[in-house]
Amino acid sequence: GDKPERKKRILSGVQPTGTIHLGNYLGAIKQWVDNQDKYDNYFCVVDLHAITVPHVPKELKESVLKTAGLYLACGIDPKKSKIFVQSHVSAHSELTWLLNCVTPMGWLERMIQFKEKSRKQGESVAVGLLDYPVLMASDILLYQTDLVPVGADQKQHIELTRDIARRFNEMYCKGNQAKKLRGTSRPVFKEPDAMISKDAARIMSLSDGTNKMSKSAPSDMSRINLLDTPELIREKIKKCKTDSEKGLEYGNPDRPEATNLINIYSSASGKTIEDIINEVEDLSWGQFKPLVADALVENLRPIREKYDDIMSDPATLASILEDGAKSANEVASATNEWAKEAMGFVSLDKVKKASEEQAAKYAKHA
């Protein structure tokens, strides 16, 4: 019979911020949840990445668990997707060192995100921030990943991952030497592709309709977080930036806030933009805002309730993360071993096997 087609494998790195805002959810997570059946999914909470900037240990511990809980509450299903914590799979750290030794320094100094972040941190910038993209390359390459969903700002890091994979494969997986070491000249790493998420809904800041909603904006009033209480959601929408025009319209470049609130209303209520414009074009801001707030409260309620259920049952969360780490470790440690073999590291098993073969040879001649 026909073999079922192999599902493409996706790896998504998830920052353990402990909060997710509406822009993250609608722009990326909801699409991942909706596509779980199409792909072989690995969701990795990247705590090793989180320490590349100064952090508070107690907060890291809490936010890793909260983030895992939130993804599950958003609909990531452990039966369909592996969800695990990066530091629970030691191959991430180990492969990073191996890849550090094949990655030219100049490649990392060119990274735009490093330039921007190191400018802010000045002299105290850590080696880890420079090396962040190599850890990201390890995350991806360990799983023989086909596709990596990223925003446009991370595209350069995926290019780098491809470059590192290609350089390693050329250095260590070609010719007789490679065949002798591994019995195969098959490359160790697969070159992944970026899956640039077409922001399903570009959700903008509540305090400035020309900027994206962001977790790093100083004011919490600028974003709707998935765990905000209904009261807080209503207050944020009530206080969000408006203009003094009469009525509401969509797509007018001079009225970005009107467009943004209509987009938010559309994604929360499931209504089309056309239907909404017919419904609200003659309303005042004061009449429109409560409609948006009500739709958001209802839309986010199931996520908040499910999150509370998950976090009140730590044993189940622990077993989901343990299963995830076990599945991830099987794939990751195999890739890591291939990489070490290709580079000429000798495993204890091989040393033992060689000594046993030698002993047998002597026994025969004795």
ZIRA-V511004 format. One record per backbone hydrogen bond with DSSP energy under -1.0 kcal/mol. CO is the residue of the C=O (numbers start at 1). NH is the residue of the N-H. E is the energy in kcal/mol with one decimal. If there is no record, write none. Layout:
CO;NH;E / CO;NH;E
//
This chain:
8;40;-2.7 / 9;146;-1.8 / 9;147;-2.4 / 10;42;-2.3 / 12;44;-2.8 / 14;46;-2.0 / 15;17;-2.1 / 20;226;-3.0 / 21;25;-2.4 / 22;26;-3.0 / 23;27;-2.4 / 24;28;-2.2 / 24;29;-1.8 / 25;30;-3.2 / 28;32;-2.1 / 29;33;-2.8 / 30;34;-2.4 / 31;35;-1.6 / 33;36;-1.2 / 35;38;-1.3 / 35;39;-1.1 / 40;10;-2.8 / 41;82;-2.7 / 42;12;-2.8 / 43;84;-2.6 / 44;14;-3.3 / 45;47;-1.9 / 45;86;-2.4 / 46;50;-1.4 / 49;52;-1.9 / 56;60;-2.2 / 57;61;-2.1 / 58;62;-1.8 / 59;63;-3.0 / 60;64;-2.1 / 61;65;-1.2 / 62;66;-2.5 / 63;67;-2.4 / 64;68;-2.0 / 65;69;-2.6 / 66;70;-2.5 / 67;71;-2.3 / 68;72;-2.0 / 69;73;-2.3 / 70;74;-2.0 / 71;76;-2.2 / 72;75;-1.2 / 77;80;-2.1 / 77;81;-2.6 / 82;43;-3.6 / 84;45;-3.0 / 85;88;-2.1 / 86;89;-1.8 / 89;92;-1.8 / 90;94;-1.9 / 91;95;-2.9 / 92;96;-1.3 / 93;97;-1.4 / 94;98;-1.8 / 95;99;-3.0 / 96;100;-2.3 / 97;101;-1.3 / 99;102;-1.6 / 104;107;-1.1 / 105;109;-2.0 / 106;110;-1.2 / 108;111;-1.4 / 111;115;-2.0 / 112;116;-2.6 / 113;117;-2.7 / 114;118;-3.0 / 115;119;-1.5 / 116;120;-1.3 / 117;121;-1.7 / 118;122;-2.1 / 121;124;-1.0 / 122;125;-1.3 / 126;129;-1.2 / 127;131;-2.2 / 128;132;-1.0 / 131;134;-1.6 / 131;135;-1.7 / 132;136;-2.3 / 133;137;-2.0 / 134;138;-2.4 / 135;139;-2.6 / 136;140;-1.8 / 137;141;-3.2 / 138;142;-2.4 / 140;145;-1.2 / 141;144;-1.5 / 146;193;-2.7 / 147;11;-1.6 / 148;195;-3.0 / 150;197;-1.6 / 151;154;-2.0 / 152;155;-1.3 / 154;158;-1.3 / 155;159;-2.2 / 156;160;-2.1 / 157;161;-2.0 / 158;162;-2.2 / 159;163;-2.3 / 160;164;-2.9 / 161;165;-2.5 / 162;166;-2.6 / 163;167;-2.5 / 164;168;-2.7 / 165;169;-2.7 / 166;170;-2.2 / 167;171;-2.3 / 168;172;-2.7 / 169;173;-1.8 / 175;179;-1.7 / 176;180;-3.0 / 177;181;-2.2 / 178;182;-2.6 / 179;183;-2.4 / 193;148;-2.2 / 195;150;-1.2 / 201;203;-1.2 / 203;213;-2.5 / 206;241;-2.4 / 208;211;-2.0 / 211;205;-3.5 / 219;222;-1.4 / 220;223;-1.4 / 222;206;-2.7 / 224;22;-2.7 / 225;228;-2.0 / 229;233;-2.6 / 230;234;-2.4 / 231;235;-2.2 / 232;236;-2.8 / 233;237;-2.4 / 234;238;-2.3 / 235;239;-2.2 / 252;255;-2.7 / 255;259;-1.7 / 256;260;-2.5 / 257;261;-2.5 / 258;262;-2.1 / 259;263;-2.4 / 260;264;-2.6 / 261;265;-2.6 / 262;266;-2.6 / 263;267;-2.6 / 264;268;-2.2 / 265;269;-2.4 / 266;270;-2.1 / 272;276;-2.1 / 273;277;-2.8 / 274;278;-2.2 / 275;279;-1.9 / 276;280;-3.0 / 277;281;-2.1 / 280;283;-2.0 / 281;248;-1.5 / 284;288;-2.2 / 285;289;-2.8 / 288;292;-1.7 / 289;293;-2.7 / 290;294;-2.6 / 291;295;-2.2 / 292;296;-2.4 / 293;297;-2.7 / 294;298;-2.3 / 295;299;-2.5 / 296;300;-2.5 / 297;301;-1.3 / 300;304;-2.3 / 301;305;-2.7 / 302;306;-2.4 / 303;307;-2.5 / 304;308;-2.1 / 305;309;-2.0 / 306;310;-2.5 / 307;311;-2.8 / 308;312;-1.2 / 310;313;-1.6 / 313;317;-1.7 / 314;318;-2.8 / 315;319;-2.1 / 316;320;-2.3 / 317;321;-2.3 / 318;322;-2.2 / 319;323;-2.5 / 320;324;-2.4 / 321;325;-2.4 / 322;326;-2.3 / 323;327;-2.6 / 324;328;-2.7 / 325;329;-2.7 / 326;330;-1.7 / 327;331;-1.4 / 328;332;-3.0 / 329;333;-2.7 / 330;334;-1.1 / 331;335;-1.9 / 332;336;-2.6 / 333;337;-2.3 / 334;338;-2.2 / 335;339;-2.4 / 336;340;-2.1 / 337;341;-2.7 / 338;342;-2.8 / 339;343;-1.8 / 340;345;-2.7 / 341;344;-1.2 / 347;351;-2.1 / 348;352;-2.9 / 349;353;-2.8 / 350;354;-2.6 / 351;355;-2.2 / 352;356;-2.4 / 353;357;-2.6 / 354;358;-2.3 / 355;359;-2.4 / 356;360;-2.3 / 357;361;-2.0 / 358;362;-2.4 / 359;363;-2.4 / 360;364;-1.9 / 361;365;-1.7 / 362;366;-2.0
//
